[in-house]
């Protein structure tokens, strides 16, 4: 093995975990600048709730970009589906248990329609989803024309965006701390360490390069501290919110699909080289249907979380949401050229962008400056990705 080959695992550290380091820097900066207000339990809890719908959408957008497409329609689609949920609950008097499946089904159908235009009609995804953007924008205006803002009073539905998981009562130990959240955080750390050890073992079994043991241990300690810190802060307010639980379930599900299943390998194969994937028996059209259908499904979840968080559906719901999801995906490390991306990266990207917005709002920065800073962060993330990827080849 050459010296260059031996150095590749170390180089991967900078590419794979550079944005995590940047996130820590952002947190430290705003914590100091706001004199601790940024990392207060209440602010972090509200930040997690506010970024949940973008995080869910960013997961789906990551897979869409991985297969070399884009989806501009998801913002107003989420707004429209949120309005459907509100109408269903308030005017149709349907229960939550029926409303949510209806909204999810409509989201999947919308995604499959986009996939049909892209895969079957060979319309570029940019054009097909731009048409969808216009269509859902008009549809949202149409369904809310008579009602305007629709207030949602259903407590179960609103709990998805504002509620918190219950705590264990009757335990005097740490009375002001949410014990269930602490236990879940500890479980998360143990599962993370176990997963990393297994991945390292499997990587070595296939004679692929791994980082040195001291760097591996440092990685485990670094991420364990981050998880523990976030858990402790959340436990100091009301604990883990239901919206955060939804995000975690989506991440676990899609992480498993993309890393442990044949479908996941086919998605990345199509993104890496569609022609070669087709020649190897992978149906590019089926993968396109699957990914866009999944995007519609996650958009429906995002629309539900957004409407639940606001406790209402508005005529402008979803405005710019697709751009936030695209930005989160790119900041999270998805390759501009497709074929490369991580579900966990999209969540990090959503957290980075939400933290920037939240921190700048706390400091009272002008909205124009906020847009410029977010633009610079997005451009910097893409430049960083391209530069470090070139170094790896």
N, C-alpha and C positions, 0 to 999 in steps of 0.2 A: 504493500500500500504506500502510495506517495505521500509526501508531506502535505500536498494540497488536499488529498482525500482525507487525511487525518484532521485537517483544520475545518472541514465542512460542518461537523456537528457543532463546533464552537461558533461558527458563523451563523448557523441556524438560530442560535440563542438571540442574537441581535435582531434578526428578522421576525422571529416568532413571538418574542416577548418585549420588543422595544416599546410597543404601544401600552403594555401594562405598566412599564416604568414611567411612560409619559402620563398615564392616568394618575399614578401616585404623585408625580410632580404637580399636576393640576390640583389634586386634593390638598396637598401641603400648601400650595400658593394661596388658594382661596381660604383655607383654614386660618392662615396667618393674616391675610388681608381683611377678613371679616371678624377677626378676633375670636375665632372658635364657633361663630354662628353657623358657618357652612357645615361643620361636622356635628352639629347638635342633633340629638335623636329625632326631634320633631322634623327638622329640615330634611334629613336623610330619608325619613319615612315618607314624607311628601314627595321628595324627588323620585323615589322608587315607584310610587304610584303614578306620577306624572309621565315617567318614561316607559311604563310597561307596554302601552299600546304600540309605541314605536319599536320597542325591542322585539315584540312578536312579529310585527310586519317586516322588520329587518332580517329575521331568520328566513322568511320566505323569499325576500329580495336577494339574499345572498345566493340561494340556489338558482334563482332566475339568472343572475349575473354569471354564475359558474357555468351555465350552459350557453353563455354568450348572448343573452337577451337582456331586455329591460322591461319594466312594467310601470308605466306612468299613470295607469288608471286607478291604482289601489287607494289613493287618498280619498277621492270622492266616492269610490265604491264603499270604503269603510264608513264614510258619512251617511251614504244612502242606506246601508244595512243597519246602521245604528238607528236611523229614522224608522226603518221597518220594524225594528225591535220596539221602539217607543210607541208606534201606532198599534202594534200587536198587543202590547200591554195595556195601553190606555183606552183605545177605541174598540179594539176587537175583543178585549177582556179575556185574552188567552193567558194561561199560566206561564210562568217562567220555564217550566219543564218542557213546554211545547214551543214557546217562542224561540228559545236558543237553537234547537235542532232545525227549525225553519230557516233561521238566519244563516246557520252554518251550511245548510243545503243550498241556499241561494248563492252563497259565496263560492262554493265549489262549482256550481253551474256557470257562474260568471267567469271563473278561471278557465273552465273547459271551453267556453265560447272563445276566449282569447286564444287558447291553444289551437282551436280549430282554424282560426284566421292565420295563425303563424305556421302551424305544422301542415295543414291541409291546403290552405289557399296560398301559402308561400308569401304572405304579406309580412314585411319587416316588422319586428316586434315594436319598434319605436312608433311606426305609423299606426299599427293595430291598437296599441294601448293609448296613443294620443287620441284616437277616435273614441276609445273607452272613457278617457278622461272627460272629453266633451259630453259624451252620452250620459255618464253618471252625474256629471255636474248639472245637466239639464233635468235629469230624473229626480235628483235631490230637491231642486227648486220646485219641481212639479208636485212631489208628494208632500211638501211642507208649505205649499202656496196658501192653502186655506187655514192651516193651523199655526203657521209661524213656528216659534220655539215650542217644542213639546216637552213639558215637564214630566219626568218619570218619578212616580211616587212608590213604586214597588220596592220594599226594603230588601228583598232577596236579590233582585237584579242589581240594585245600587251597591250591595255589599261587595260585588265583584271588583268595583273600582275604588271603594272607600272603606270596606270592612277589614277586619283583622282576625287572624285565627285565634281561637280561645286559649286561655292559659290554664294551667293547673291551679286549682284553688285549694286553700287550706294548708299551703306549705309556707312557713314563715321564713325559710332560707331565701335571702335576697328578695325581700318583699316588693321592692320597687323595680324589679327586673322581670321581663317576660321569660319564664323558665322554658317553655316549649320552644321558643326561638333559639335559646342557647343550646338545647338538646339537638335541634335540627342543624344548627351550625356545627356542632361537634361531629354529628353524623356526616355532614358534608365534607368536613376535613378528612375524616377517616376514609370515606369513599374516594376522595380525590387522591390520597396517598396510595390507596390500594390500586386504583386505576393506573396511576403513573408507574408503580412498581411492575404491574403486569405488562404494561406497554413496553417498558424498558427490557423486561425479560424476553418478550416475544420478538422485539427488534433485534436483540443480540442473537436469538435463536436462528434468525434468517441472515445472520452475518452482515447486518447493516450497522453503520456507525452510530454510536451513542455518545452523549456528552460524558466527560469524566465524572467519577463518583462524587467528588467534592462539589462540582457544579450542580449535579443532580440533587444532592442534599440541600444545597443553597436554594435551588428552585422550589423544592418541597416546603422549606421553611418560609420562603418569601410569600408563596401563595396561601399557605396556611395562616400566616399572620394577616394577610388581606381579608381572607374569609372570616377569621376570628374577629378582626376589627369591625367589619361591616355588621357581623352578627351581634356584637356587643352594643354597637350604636343603636341598631334597630330594637334590640331587647330593652333599651332604656326608655323607649317611647311606648308604643302599643304592640310591639313585636312585628312579626312577619305579616304582611297584608295578603289578602286573597289574590290581588292582582300579581303580587310577586310569586305566589304559589303557581298561578297560571303560567307565568313566564318560565319558571323553573321546570314545570312539567313539559312545556313546549321544547325547552332546550334539551332536556334529557331524552325526549322522544326523538327529536331530529338529530341529536348527537349520535344516538344509537343507530338510527337509519343510515346516516351518512358514513359512519365509521365501521359498522359491524355487519352490514347486510350487502347482498349482491346488488340491490337497487341503488344503494349509495355509491358503490364502485362504478356502476353504469352511468350514474349522473356525472361523476367526475371524468369518466372516460369520454362521454359525449362532449363535455366542456373542453377537455384537453385536445381532442381531435375528432370532430364529428364524422369525417369521412372514414378514418381508421376504425372508429367504433362501429359504424354501419357495416364495414367489411368483416368485422369480427362477430357479426350476428346480433349486435345491439340495435334495437329499433329506436332511432333518433326521434321519430314521431311519437312513440309511446312515452318516451322519457319527457318530451316536451309537454304532452298532455298531463303527465304526472306532476311535473314541476309547476306548471301554471294552475292546475287544479289545487295543488297544495298551497300555492300563493293565494288563491281565492279563499280557501279554508282559513288560512291564517289572517287574511284581511277581515274576514267575518269576526274572528275572535278579537282582532284589534278594534273593529267597530263597536263590538259589545263592550269592551273595556273602556273605550273612549266615552261612549254614551253613559255608561255606568259611572265613570269618574265625574262627568259633568252633571249627572242626574238629569240629563235632558238631551234632546236632539235638536240641532239648529240648522238653519238654511245654509250656513257656511262651514258646517262640520267637515273635517277632512282636508281643508285647504292647506296645501303645502306638505301634507303628511307623507306623500310619496317621495318628496325631495329629502325629508328627514330620514326616511328609511334607506334611501340610496346612499346618502352621506354616511349613515351608521354602518352600512355594509362595507363601504370603501375604507372608512377609518378602521374598521375591524379587520382589514387585511385581505378582502376578496380581490383577486387579480383583475385588472382592467381588461385583460385579454381573455378572461374566462379560464375554467379548469382548476382554479385554486381558490380555496376559501374555507372558513371554519364557522360552524354555528356559534361556537363560543366567542369567536371574534366579533360577530355581528352584535352580540349582547354587549360586549365591551365597547364597541363603537357607539351604540345607543347610550351607554352610560357616560362615555366621554363627552358626547355632544350635549346630553342633558345636564351634566355637571358644569360644563362651560356656560350654558344658558342660565342655570340656576345661580352660579357664582357671580356672573356679571350682573344679574338682576339684583342680587343682594348688595352689590357694590354701587348700584344705581347708575351703571354705565348706559350711555345713550344707545338706543336700538340700532342706529346706523353703525356704531362701533362694534356692537355685538355681531352683526352680520359680517363685518370685515374680519373679525377674529375667527369666526366659525369657518369662513372661506379659507383663511390662511391655514387653519388646522386641517381642513379637508385636503387642500392642495399639498400641504406638507406630508400628510399620511400617504397620499398616492406617490409622491416623489420618493419618500422613504421606502415604500414597497418596491418600486421599480428599481431603485438604486441597490438595495440589499439583495433583490432577486438576481440582478446581474452579477453580483459578487459571488453568488452561490454556484453559478454556471461556469 
